[in-house]
Amino acid sequence: MKEDFPIFLWKYQYFSKNQLTTTQNEEVNIFNPGQQNFDAGPDFAQSRINIDGINWFGHVEVHVKSSHWVLHNHQNDQAYDMVILHVVWEDDAPVRRTDGSLIPTIELKDRVDIELFNRYKYLSQSLEKIPCNYKINQVDKLIIHSMLDKTVMQRLERKADFVINLVKKKFTWEEATYRLLAQNFGFKTNKEAFLRLAESLPLKIIDKHRDNLFQIEALLFGVAGFLKADLADDYFGRLKAEYKFLAHKYRLGTVELNKVEWKFLRMRPGNFPTIRLAQFAQLYHRNKNLFSVFKEVNSWQFFVDNLSINQSEYWRNHYSFGKVSGALVPGLGKESVYNLVINTIVPLKVAFGIIREDQYQIDAAIRLLEELPAEVNKVTKLWGNLEVKVANAFDSQGLMELFDKFCLGNKCLNCNIGISIVKTT
């Protein structure tokens, strides 16, 4: 058993209170179980309980076994001296505060409906990718929607933290946008390498050469580590020479990445990092003040029209240096633009809204997700197979977060859907 089950029982008071007593036979009456604490310290705060005729106001700590009090070293932590009641599934040892005083304990294992316990046990031990798959079609749609509202905001705030942390470190909004956009241009496979590139090559250097696409390409490919070889290719040779001059000017030699950091294996050629770097160069050649554009514009169609770019001529017929492609290399497609809107523009708006306390930007970010098509991947297909509606990017983002943060690890009692299943009578 995990600790989430007795916490769930106490939070929702799903146990018999008939002749409720402590393990020391003191009568217990619960006026208020308290507010659950998700930070460090006791599990519940502001609890109001009458024990043996005396009213107590303080904290409640919950464990599977009472001996876990010592296992977690609470007996030496003064933060737990305000605990007025210890709630456990099984009482196997007395517990004391730092001054040695005994803490009243109630045991739950004989006070819980066996069917409720079995429903919890099924979910917590399920080997299914989505533990509640056998019951989710019986869950009220409003409960599912409310959980998606929660997981979407959780996901957006987590993604926004990347930008918020940069701004707090005194980076400009444009620099923060540049780094986030670079990371997402690497998509799933090369995101770390792209981010390292952006960290090594500041936007202020790109800005000085924004009018010259060839120089931007030289900077990006050079710092990325692609120009160290010797190739009989005119474009490569000119790019290498240009980068040599720029690297000396900006002292970039010590910040270059190694080419092996970039992954090509099992990728479609259109997703090769060389193509993405060329497209990234074109994007910053064609656009200034991207953060301002991303912040002010709320039309997903605008982004599709303006971000669906083609790379330079060389990269229209090459996937890698010196090797001519047999077919025209496509530009940045609509699906890739959708991905960039979801993972770059939406979190940027949320970050700005949080820092500036501007609810309009957060609402605009949500509307973009509601207007964009749903993502199609292994996770959204799992939910679709269970007949859970995946109508737009809002749904797909919420369901991906639900899967990642709740379904994996069987954290069903932290999920409104799982709670509703366990509580079902």
TASUL-V658202 format. One record per helix or strand. SS is the DSSP state (H for helix, E for strand). FROM is the first residue (numbers start at 1). LEN is the number of residues. If there is no record, write none. Layout:
SS | FROM | LEN
SS | FROM | LEN
This chain:
H | 3 | 10
E | 21 | 1
E | 27 | 6
E | 35 | 2
E | 44 | 8
E | 54 | 12
H | 68 | 4
H | 74 | 3
H | 78 | 3
E | 83 | 8
E | 96 | 1
E | 102 | 1
E | 105 | 3
H | 114 | 12
H | 136 | 3
H | 141 | 28
H | 173 | 13
H | 191 | 10
H | 203 | 5
H | 213 | 11
H | 234 | 17
H | 253 | 3
H | 259 | 3
H | 269 | 3
H | 273 | 14
H | 290 | 7
H | 300 | 8
H | 313 | 4
E | 318 | 3
E | 323 | 2
H | 334 | 23
H | 359 | 13
H | 378 | 8
H | 393 | 15
H | 412 | 3
H | 416 | 8
